[in-house]
């Protein structure tokens, strides 16, 4: 049933994307996230917890100064320390945002499914300040797990929040720092993204760590790296401030 539900959501977003393909901005990215192992419920066996994911998105005008972005995610999860079968991890995202002066207000939803664990739905509201050399982003939302008992370290549905600051030493370099929290703990995140001049491709690294413990793991951490392809943008700063791909970005995932 989870596979059918995920397929319907992904197909719906893909249909929206296909139907507006000539309108605005295409983007793509591939990333790999390595995270702390977590002990499975009722067992001494640990979940290795790594994820590789391809993201394909499209942004288009939504009337006035509003914009929308739809994206599909195709990936796999390493849930057994590379000694077993890799499981599918896929999803879909839809975001609406409106810019007023240097402020941008966004509302988004995301569905993800892990074939071994469960499916999650996230809804969130964001407020951003987009400046000449500094961006601020606040994100608050709710994450809902279809079967929280199957996800190690997660007890129930929970609210989450994240605050982030990004500075641009140059138009091709972004340095970010964040604090984040949900019902299973608090932590911090840092990130760097670089786009060579004249390229349509950027490279990023993100790191996050719990202040104390997170999902019942002391000093829980996550390390992510990858590439993003956003053709037609003049610089990394223009790519990030003009696109909607980071509005729902979180340093810790729901599962």
C-alpha positions in Angstrom: 0.0 0.0 0.0 2.9 2.4 0.8 4.3 1.7 -2.7 1.0 2.4 -4.4 0.5 5.7 -2.4 4.1 6.9 -3.1 3.6 6.0 -6.8 0.4 8.1 -7.0 2.0 11.1 -5.3 5.2 10.9 -7.4 3.2 10.5 -10.6 1.0 13.5 -9.8 4.0 15.7 -9.2 5.7 14.4 -12.3 2.5 15.2 -14.3 2.5 18.8 -13.0 6.2 19.1 -13.9 5.7 17.6 -17.4 2.7 19.9 -18.0 4.7 23.0 -17.3 8.1 22.0 -18.7 8.3 24.9 -21.1 7.5 27.5 -18.5 10.3 28.1 -16.1 13.4 26.6 -14.4 14.6 23.0 -14.4 16.9 21.7 -11.6 18.5 18.4 -10.7 20.8 17.1 -8.0 22.4 14.0 -6.6 23.4 13.6 -3.0 24.6 11.0 -0.5 23.9 11.2 3.2 25.8 9.1 5.8 24.3 9.0 9.3 25.0 7.4 12.6 23.8 3.8 13.0 20.7 3.4 15.2 19.7 0.3 17.0 16.5 -1.3 15.7 13.5 -1.6 18.1 13.6 -4.7 20.2 16.9 -5.9 18.7 20.7 -5.5 19.0 20.9 -5.1 15.2 21.7 -1.6 14.0 20.3 0.3 11.0 23.2 1.6 8.9 21.0 4.5 7.8 22.7 5.9 4.7 20.7 7.4 1.7 21.6 8.1 -1.9 19.1 10.2 -3.8 18.5 11.8 -7.2 16.2 14.8 -7.3 14.5 16.3 -10.4 12.6 19.5 -10.1 10.8 22.3 -12.0 9.9 25.8 -10.9 7.2 27.9 -12.6 5.2 31.1 -12.1 2.1 30.8 -10.1 0.4 34.1 -10.7 1.6 37.6 -9.6 4.8 37.3 -7.6 4.1 33.7 -6.6 6.2 30.7 -7.8 5.8 26.9 -7.4 8.2 24.0 -7.5 7.5 20.4 -8.0 10.1 17.7 -7.5 10.4 13.9 -7.6 13.0 11.9 -5.7 14.4 8.5 -6.7 17.0 6.8 -4.4 18.0 3.9 -2.3 18.6 3.4 1.4 21.4 1.3 3.0 19.5 -0.3 5.9 21.7 -3.3 6.6 25.4 -2.1 6.7 25.9 -2.9 3.0 25.5 -6.6 3.7 21.9 -6.9 2.5 19.6 -5.7 -0.3 19.4 -2.0 -0.9 15.8 -0.7 -0.4 14.0 1.9 -2.4 13.7 5.4 -1.0 11.6 7.8 -3.1 9.3 10.7 -2.7 7.8 13.9 -4.1 7.7 17.6 -3.0 5.5 20.6 -3.8 6.4 24.1 -2.7 4.7 27.5 -3.2 6.5 30.7 -2.3 5.8 34.4 -2.6 8.4 37.2 -2.5 7.7 40.6 -1.1 10.7 42.9 -1.3 13.6 41.0 0.3 11.3 38.6 2.1 10.1 35.3 0.8 7.3 33.3 2.4 6.9 29.6 1.5 4.6 26.7 2.2 5.6 23.2 1.3 4.7 19.5 1.5 6.9 16.4 1.1 6.1 12.7 1.0 8.9 10.1 1.3 8.7 6.3 1.4 11.3 3.8 2.5 10.4 0.3 1.5 11.9 -1.3 4.7 10.8 1.4 7.2 7.7 3.5 6.6 6.3 6.5 4.8 6.6 10.1 6.1 4.7 13.3 5.3 6.1 16.7 6.1 4.3 20.1 5.9 6.2 23.3 6.7 6.1 27.0 6.5 9.2 29.1 5.9 10.2 32.8 6.1 13.4 34.0 4.4 15.3 37.2 4.2 17.3 37.4 1.0 20.1 40.0 1.2 23.1 41.2 -0.7 25.6 39.1 1.2 23.5 37.4 3.9 20.3 35.2 3.9 18.2 34.2 6.9 15.8 31.3 6.8 13.3 30.0 9.4 11.4 26.8 8.9 8.6 25.3 11.1 6.5 22.3 10.4 5.1 18.9 11.3 6.4 15.5 10.3 4.0 12.5 10.3 5.1 8.9 10.2 2.7 6.3 8.9 4.2 3.7 11.3 6.6 5.3 13.8 7.3 2.0 15.5 9.3 0.8 12.4 11.7 3.8 12.5 14.5 3.5 15.1 14.6 6.4 17.5 11.3 7.9 16.5 8.4 7.7 18.9 5.6 9.6 17.3 4.7 12.4 15.0 6.3 15.7 16.0 6.8 19.3 15.2 10.1 20.5 14.0 11.9 23.9 13.6 15.1 25.1 12.0 16.8 28.5 11.8 19.6 29.1 9.4 22.0 31.9 8.4 23.9 31.9 5.1 26.7 34.3 4.1 28.1 34.8 0.6 31.8 35.8 0.6 31.5 35.8 -3.2 28.6 35.2 -5.5 29.9 31.6 -6.1 30.4 30.6 -2.4 27.8 30.1 0.3 28.6 29.3 4.0 25.7 28.3 6.2 25.1 27.6 9.9 21.8 26.4 11.6 20.2 25.2 14.8 17.4 22.6 14.6 15.1 20.7 16.8 12.2 18.3 16.8 10.5 16.0 19.3 13.5 13.6 19.4 16.3 16.1 20.1 18.2 19.2 19.1 21.3 19.9 17.1 23.3 22.2 14.9 24.2 22.2 11.2 26.9 23.8 9.0 27.2 23.7 5.3 29.3 25.0 2.3 28.3 25.2 -1.3 30.6 26.3 -4.2 29.9 27.0 -7.8 32.8 27.8 -10.2 32.3 30.9 -12.3 30.6 30.2 -15.6 29.4 26.7 -14.4 25.8 25.6 -14.1 26.8 23.0 -11.5 27.5 23.5 -7.8 29.1 21.2 -5.1 27.9 21.1 -1.5 28.8 19.5 1.8 26.6 19.6 4.9 27.3 18.4 8.5 24.9 18.2 11.4 25.4 16.9 15.0 23.1 16.6 18.0 23.9 18.9 21.0 23.3 16.0 23.4 21.6 12.9 21.9 19.1 12.6 19.0 16.9 9.6 18.2 18.4 7.9 21.4 22.0 8.2 20.0 24.6 10.3 21.8 26.2 12.9 19.6 24.2 11.7 16.6 25.5 13.1 13.3 24.8 13.3 9.6 27.1 14.1 6.8 25.8 14.9 3.3 27.5 15.8 0.0 26.5 16.1 -3.6 26.1 18.2 -6.7 23.3 20.5 -8.0 22.6 21.4 -11.6 20.6 24.6 -12.2 21.1 25.8 -15.8 20.3 29.3 -16.8 21.3 31.0 -13.5 24.2 33.4 -13.3 25.8 32.5 -10.0 25.3 30.4 -6.9 23.7 33.3 -5.0 21.2 33.8 -7.9 20.6 30.0 -8.0 19.8 29.9 -4.3 17.9 33.1 -3.9 15.9 32.7 -7.1 15.1 28.9 -6.7 12.9 27.1 -4.3 14.9 23.9 -3.9 16.2 24.8 -0.4 13.0 26.0 1.2 12.2 22.6 2.7 15.9 21.6 3.3 16.6 20.0 6.7 19.9 18.9 8.2 18.2 15.9 9.9 15.7 13.8 8.0 12.4 12.4 9.4 13.5 8.8 9.0 
